[in-house]
Amino acid sequence: MRFLKSAAAQVIGLFVADWVQTAVILVIVATAWYSISGLRAAPLPVLIGLVVLLAAQHIWFALAEARRDARPRPLPSPSPR
C-alpha cells in the first residue's frame, strides 16, 4: 500500500509541477507580448528580458525538483518476524 501511495504522490507531483511551470511560462510570454504590442515598448530590451526570465524560471524549477528529489526519505520500519 505504501508503494502505491508513494507512486501516486510522484505522479501527482509531476503534473502539478508541470502545470505551475507552464503557467509561469505563459505569464512571462504574455507579459512580453503585451509590453511590445500594447505598451509600444522597444522590442530588443523586452526580448532580452524575456530570455533572461525564461532561463531563470527554468533554473528555478530545476533546482526545486532537485531539492524535492534529494529530501531524505524515512527508512521503512523493519517488519516484525
GUFI-723209 format. One record per residue (C-alpha): residue in one letter; x, y, z. Coordinates in steps of 0.02 Angstrom, whole numbers, plus 50000, padded with zeros to 5 digits. Layout:
AXYZ/...
//
This chain:
M500005000050000/R501445012050038/F502145009049865/L500505014249783/K500385029949891/S502185034449850/A501945031349664/A500345041749663/A501215055949754/Q502625056049625/V501415056149477/I500345069949553/G501915079849593/L502485078849413/F500825085149345/V500675099249472/A502465105049442/D502205104449253/W500595114449263/V501375127549375/Q502895128949262/T501765130449110/A500755144249193/V502355153749237/I502985152349058/L501315158548989/V501325173449106/I503095178049054/V502715176648868/A501055185948884/T501895199948980/A503235201648847/W501935201448708/Y500895214848796/S502425225448828/I502885225748644/S501145226948566/G500095235548698/L501325247248781/R502365250048623/A503985246248717/A505595244048620/P505685225748566/L507535222448599/P507545225748788/V505895216348807/L506575201348712/I508175201348815/G507115201848973/L506045187748904/V507555176648876/V508275180549048/L506615177149136/L506325160849042/A508075154949085/A507845159949267/Q506195150849285/H506965135349205/I508395135449330/W507205138949475/F506065124249433/A507545112649402/L508275117049572/A506595114749656/E506405097549577/A508175092649629/R507845098149808/R506205088449810/D507085072749747/A508545074749869/R507465075350026/P507915061350143/R506555048650144/P506165039050303/L506765021150301/P505405008150309/S505225001050482/P505784983150497/S504334971250494/P504144960150647/R504514942050615/
//
